[in-house]
Amino acid sequence: MVNPTGSEAVRDVVGRLARALDADDLEAAERLLSDECVYEAGGETHRGPEAITASYAAASARAHRLFDDVRYESVIEAVAGDTATVTFIDYLLKAGGLSHRHRCQQAFTVGPEGRITRIVHHDLPGEREAMAAFLRACGIEG
């Protein structure tokens, strides 16, 4: 078990979760979530590892269904106390050469047992509007 005291331990746990999400490895991601983990995103709250990974799985499945190529990347931007902020970047490609890079941030709080206890999703300014425009350009209803 990781002792989540200190920024390096928080960075390690959150980095492992971000890499698992980038790889669509939801089993590995689920193991890093505490049983009491709460994920707040878009006015919705998901509770527990299964519900949280199901939410990530649904978003990824939709992206893979709508686009011809989907790649994920993440960058840990900051660590403050027990929380790390990660920027997620989705690279989306549609046949015909249309492409888009969507960014968002999530704040991950690491609990005393070394697992994630809280996730808060933050849309970055202009990103929702840019994604909506890209979907329209691809002929996809939002």
C-alpha positions in Angstrom: 0.0 0.0 0.0 1.2 3.5 -0.8 1.5 5.9 2.1 -0.2 9.0 0.6 1.7 11.5 2.7 3.5 14.0 0.6 3.2 15.2 -2.9 5.3 12.4 -4.5 3.0 9.7 -3.2 -0.1 11.7 -4.3 1.5 12.2 -7.7 2.3 8.5 -7.9 -1.3 7.3 -7.2 -2.9 9.9 -9.4 -0.3 9.2 -12.2 -1.1 5.5 -12.1 -4.9 6.3 -12.4 -4.4 8.8 -15.2 -2.2 6.3 -17.2 -4.8 3.6 -16.7 -7.6 5.9 -18.0 -5.4 6.9 -21.0 -5.0 3.2 -21.8 -8.7 2.4 -21.3 -7.6 0.0 -18.6 -10.6 0.4 -16.4 -9.8 -2.7 -14.2 -6.5 -1.0 -13.2 -8.3 2.3 -12.6 -11.0 0.7 -10.5 -8.4 -0.8 -8.2 -7.1 2.7 -7.4 -10.5 4.0 -6.3 -11.6 3.7 -2.7 -14.9 2.0 -2.0 -16.3 5.4 -0.9 -15.0 7.3 -3.9 -17.3 10.0 -5.3 -17.0 11.4 -8.9 -18.6 14.7 -9.6 -19.0 15.5 -13.3 -21.4 17.6 -15.3 -24.0 17.9 -12.6 -24.0 14.2 -11.9 -22.5 12.3 -9.0 -21.2 8.8 -9.3 -20.5 6.8 -6.1 -18.2 3.8 -5.8 -15.6 2.3 -8.1 -18.0 0.4 -10.3 -20.3 3.3 -11.0 -17.3 5.6 -11.6 -15.5 3.3 -14.0 -18.8 2.6 -15.8 -19.1 6.4 -16.4 -15.5 6.5 -17.9 -16.3 3.4 -19.9 -19.5 4.9 -21.4 -17.7 8.1 -22.4 -14.8 6.1 -24.1 -17.2 3.7 -25.8 -19.2 6.7 -27.3 -15.9 8.3 -28.5 -14.8 5.1 -30.2 -18.3 4.6 -31.7 -18.4 8.2 -33.2 -14.8 8.6 -34.3 -12.4 6.7 -36.5 -9.5 7.1 -34.2 -9.4 8.1 -30.5 -6.3 8.6 -28.4 -6.0 9.8 -24.8 -3.2 11.6 -23.0 -2.9 13.2 -19.6 -0.6 15.6 -17.7 -0.4 16.1 -14.0 -0.6 19.9 -13.7 -0.3 20.4 -10.0 -0.2 18.7 -6.6 -1.5 20.5 -3.5 -1.8 18.6 -0.3 -3.7 15.4 -1.0 -5.1 16.5 -4.4 -3.6 16.4 -7.8 -5.0 18.2 -10.9 -4.8 16.4 -14.2 -5.4 17.8 -17.7 -6.9 15.1 -20.0 -6.5 15.5 -23.7 -8.6 13.5 -26.2 -7.4 13.4 -29.8 -10.4 12.6 -32.1 -10.2 11.9 -35.8 -13.0 11.5 -38.2 -12.7 10.1 -41.8 -12.1 12.9 -44.2 -9.4 14.4 -42.1 -11.5 16.2 -39.5 -9.7 16.2 -36.2 -10.1 17.8 -32.8 -8.2 18.0 -29.5 -10.5 18.2 -26.5 -9.2 19.1 -23.1 -10.6 19.0 -19.6 -9.3 18.8 -16.0 -10.1 16.6 -13.1 -9.0 17.0 -9.5 -8.2 13.7 -7.7 -8.0 13.5 -3.9 -6.0 10.7 -2.4 -7.2 9.3 0.9 -5.2 7.9 3.8 -5.3 4.4 2.5 -3.5 5.5 -0.8 -6.6 5.3 -3.0 -8.6 8.0 -4.7 -11.5 9.2 -2.6 -12.9 12.1 -4.7 -12.8 13.2 -8.4 -14.1 16.5 -9.6 -14.4 17.2 -13.3 -13.8 20.7 -14.6 -14.6 21.8 -18.1 -12.0 24.3 -19.4 -13.2 27.6 -20.9 -14.3 27.3 -24.5 -13.8 23.5 -24.7 -17.5 22.5 -24.6 -18.3 25.0 -27.4 -15.4 23.8 -29.5 -16.5 20.2 -29.1 -20.0 21.1 -30.1 -18.7 22.8 -33.2 -16.6 19.8 -34.1 -19.5 17.4 -33.7 -21.6 19.6 -36.0 -18.8 19.7 -38.6 -18.7 15.8 -38.4 -22.5 15.7 -38.8 -23.0 14.3 -35.3 -25.9 15.4 -33.2 -24.6 16.6 -29.7 
